[in-house]
Amino acid sequence: MLGCFDDPFTGAERELLDLRRMIAQRRPVQLWSVVPPHRFYSEHGVQGIQAFAHCFPRSGTLLIAGVHVALGPWLKYAGIERVIVLYNLVRHGQLFAMLQLLRDMTDCEPELVFVSRALQLSAGLPGRVLNSFIDIEPFTHAARLVVGSRPFTVGRISRDIPEKHHSQDPSLYRMLAAQG
């Protein structure tokens, strides 16, 4: 599984941790980062790709967590047999470019996994639509333990950047904060 493991708060890479835990019960799984991994991810066994040291995924299936993941020339030498792209953001130009690059470098026809039916329809491509792999149980369990002892928490499991929010979210957050 391949991602950009440089930020411990990214959704796609956090999903890969949970997906690895699920798959590892049946077969070996390795997480790879196209950039030096953040310490948080290094502690979870994520390896950084070092193309010149020949340290990169070899053979088997490669799942790529998003079209923001930069692929390098190492891919041509990896001997990948199956490629799956997890498409989670509306970046169709990057998607089509990545699909062509993957075809050229792996001789595989990439399979697509979409995070929603709407995203699949907007891309106009075949593929599977899967729900999130993120285990939200720790969040729901914590909320049940403290019901009534404090106000509820509003948040998201992702990077806290403006493009991850609706334009009216700040107003909503201010209103909720004002109400305690």
N, C-alpha and C positions, 0 to 999 in steps of 0.2 A: 504494500500500500504506500502510495506516494503523496506527499503534501508539502506545505510550507510551514514547518513547525517552529517558526521563530516568535510567535505570539501565543502565550498560554490561554488566551481568551477567544480564539477563533472557533467558530462553530464546526466547520468541516473537519478540522484536525481533531477536535474533541470527539466528534462522531467516530473518527477512525480508531480512537482508543477503545471505545465501547464495541465497535464492530470487531476489532482484533480479539477482544476478550471473548466474544461470542464464537468466532471462527476457530480460535486457538484450541477449543475443546475437541475439534475434529482434525485439524491439520496445522502444520507450522505456518506462522505468519510473522513477517518482519515489516516494521514501519520505517520508511525512508523519508528524509527531508532533502529538498533541493537547495536549501540554505542551511547554514549552521544552526542546529536546533537549540532552542531556548533550554536552559537548565531544567525547567519543569519537564520537558519532553525527553531530554537525555536521561533523566531518572526513570522514565517509562520505557527505556530501551530503544528510542528512536535513533537511527544512525543517519549521519549526514552523508550525502553522496560525495565521493572523492574520485572523480572520473580518472584522473591521471594515476591514482593508486589502485585502479581497477576495483574500487569499492562502490558497487551499485547493484540494483536488483538483477538477478539472473534467472532466466527461464520462468516457466509457470505463468501465473496470472498476475497482471499489474492493474491495480485499481488506483485511479488518479482522482484525488479529491478536489475537483474544481478546475476550471479553465485558466485560473490565475497561476497555476503551477507551471513554472518555466521548465521546459524539457531541454536536455542537452544532447550532444552527439553521442554520449555513452549509450543512449537508447538503441542505437543501430547495432551495438555489439552485445546487448543484453540477452538476446535469444528469447524474448518474450513470446509466449504462445497464444495469449489471450489478453486483450486490453479492455478495461471497463472505465468509463469516464462518468464520475458523479457530477452532474450539472446542477448547480445550486444557485447561480446568479444569472440575471438577464444580461448576458454578454455574448450575443449570437455571433458577432464577428470573430471573437476569440475562439468560440466553440468550433466554427467551421474551419478556421486556420489550424486548430489543434487536431481535429479529425484528419485533415489532409496530411499533416506532419506525421501523425501516428501511422497512417497507412503507408507513407513513404519509408518510415524508419523501421517498422516492425513487420511489414507485409501482412498485418492483421486488419480485419475490419472491426473498428472499435464498437463496443456495445455501449449504449447510453442508459444511465439511470437518472431519472429526473426526481427532484424533490417535491414536485406537484404536477398535477394534470395540466394546470394553467401554463406552467413553464414548458411542458412538453408541446402543448398546442401552439404556443408562441414561437417555438423553434421549428415546428413543422417536421419533426423527425420521429422515427419509430424508437421505441425503447420502453423500459419499465418505469413505473412510478412507484416509489417506495417511501414509506413514512420514515421519520427520523430514527437513527440508531441510538441517539443520545438517551442514556438512562436517566429519566427525570425523577425516579423514585427518591433519591436523596433529598431533592427539593420539596417534594410533596410530603414526605415523612416529617421533615423539619417543621413544615407549616402546621401539620396536625398536632405536633407536640405542644405548640404554643398558642393554639387558638384561644382568643380572648385575652391573652396576657399582654399583647402589644398590637399595634396596627399591622395590617397586612403589608406585604412588600410587592412592589411592581418592578419587574425587570425582564431581562432577556438573556438567553444563553448565547452570547455572541460578543464580538468586539463592540465597544461603545463608541461608535463613530456616527456622524450625522446621517450618512446615507442608509444606515440600518433602521432609522426611525421615520415615522410618518411626520409630515410637516407640522401637524397639530399636537404631536406628543409633548413638546415642552409645556404647552398650555394645560394639557391633561395632568402632567406631573405637578405643575404649580398648584392647580386646583386641588389635587389629592393631598399635597403637602399642607396647603392652607386648612384643609379639613382634618388634619392630624393623621 
